Amino acid sequence: MSDELPPLREVVARFDLAPKKALGQNFLFDLNLTRRIARAAGPLEHAAIVEIGPGPGGLTRALLEEGARRVVAIERDSRCLAALAEVSAHYPGRLEVVEGDALDLDLQALSVRLGADGPVRVCANLPYNISTVLLTNWLEADVWPPAWDRLVLMFQREVAERIVATPAQRADYGRLSVLCGWRTQARILFDVSPAAFTPPPKVTSSVVELRPREKPLDCDKRALLAIVQAAFGQRRKMLRQSLKGVAPQGDAEALLRAAGVEPTRRAEELDVAGFVQLARVAAVDRS
């Protein structure tokens, strides 16, 4: 079905949907761009899509027009519900709108519910003010691999660079990089100019694809997260100093040497495999 709905700008004006800074809202009106994002999550013919923060429904329309089997849109702003109801009526039975905070979303449970008839993906222009927290919550899940098979998400460019960074990009490499590199294969698909948004943000945005690794390097998740947090929490210090608070018996040097890591190295010099090995040794020493 072709998109015969009213232009988005008309919808925004009719429902008085001025973007709210407090909600991190930046609306996309460019149909070519929303379709490009939707296609990045494809093929969509048998897929169910979870969208976070649809706003007036620009990307929502594109996902449905490109053939998504079903879209579940999580929207906190009640002002947008009437506009989304029009989209739902235009695509009967294919759009479910859930009013609520995405931070309270159980993505695994929702993905299991939607996944009986095909793959489940998350595709969203995430609100900037919660984008990193959302991604971290999803990647720290107890169940892995998850029920979703892909994330296609828009972030500020600087966040996107942190997601895909390795020790070769020391300035960007950090806790988020290790978490994403450990559990997913991540890549930046394309950039989006500030001019594409209303209101235009002060920074360039990037669309990022993250595919879950079926078998991430094996280690104790809690030990890994604690070590990575400590290491990058004092990233200018050598690991023998920054890891004292999380090493068994506080002996960071012993932990590092047992893992085959030079104690004088700093966090940004250690790759994902190195952090995993530290977590393995730490978990064994505590058992």
Helices and strands as residue ranges (DSSP letters): H 8-14, G 21-23, E 27-28, H 31-40, E 48-52, H 58-65, E 70-75, G 78-80, H 81-90, E 95-99, G 102-104, H 107-114, G 115-117, E 120-125, G 128-130, H 131-139, E 150-156, H 157-164, G 167-169, H 175-183, E 184-192, G 194-196, E 197-198, E 205-212, H 221-233, H 239-242, G 248-250, H 252-258, G 267-269, H 272-286
